[in-house]
Amino acid sequence: MGRMPVFRWVVVLGLLLITVSFGVWWATPGFPELKQVDLTVLREEPDGTCEVRWSDPFASGTREGAYLCDPERDPVLKAPAYRPGTDLGWDTGFVVAEGPDRGALYSLEQDDGSRATVVSDVLVTAGVLLTLVGAMGGTVRSATRASGVRAGVLHRAERGVLRRAERLREAAEQVSGDHERAVRAVRDAWEPLHREAVRERLGRMPAVPSRWAAGLRRLPAGTWERSGLRSVRDVLDAGA
């Protein structure tokens, strides 16, 4: 009775996983058009998990929802320093500017498309590994069976499988690299907008001390202005 072609089925399983991976990747939606908005932080945890309120730029009224705030932003933008006497803070974020979710808060960490891309990457990696293992295992088995055949000579079909496996590995690496570059491009484009919005907000906040500067000696507002310190941004830039 002939042996069961185990390695052949391993190759088939690997190719099937790669096919499913490409299907998931093609079905994953791209990043939507976004619009930057100010967020009023109603509640915030130390890890950045927060509840925020924002004005819908595409409809009248305000909306509330969960968000992942930047836990490393300047303390003057957090409660209670942002608005003394309240538990409110400030951050900036993005809302979807198109489609049925227009006006909804967008979070890269909660994007289903990003999670689907991760699933695609895992599937293609597993598929390539299985394909390579099956191809190499089948080649070794064939070589050990072929007694009397010159060492190092492989069947054309096996060499073709190896070539296909190598092409699939290269394609998988390219897909994974494209995904990493796309995510990195989104983050690189997002961070400057966030920093600029924070700087602009700090520039609009008066430099007169409040709770965030409780350790400073209170001076008349005119003294701060004559020193060129008109906003919180001026104070931070001056190292005060």
PyMOL commands that set and color helices and strands:
alter all, ss='L'
color gray80, all
select helices_A, chain A and resi 6-27+75-77+108-110+112-145+156-204+211-213+221-226+232-237
alter helices_A, ss='H'
color red, helices_A
select strands_A, chain A and resi 34-44+49-55+62-68+89-96+105-106
alter strands_A, ss='S'
color yellow, strands_A
deselect
rebuild
show_as cartoon
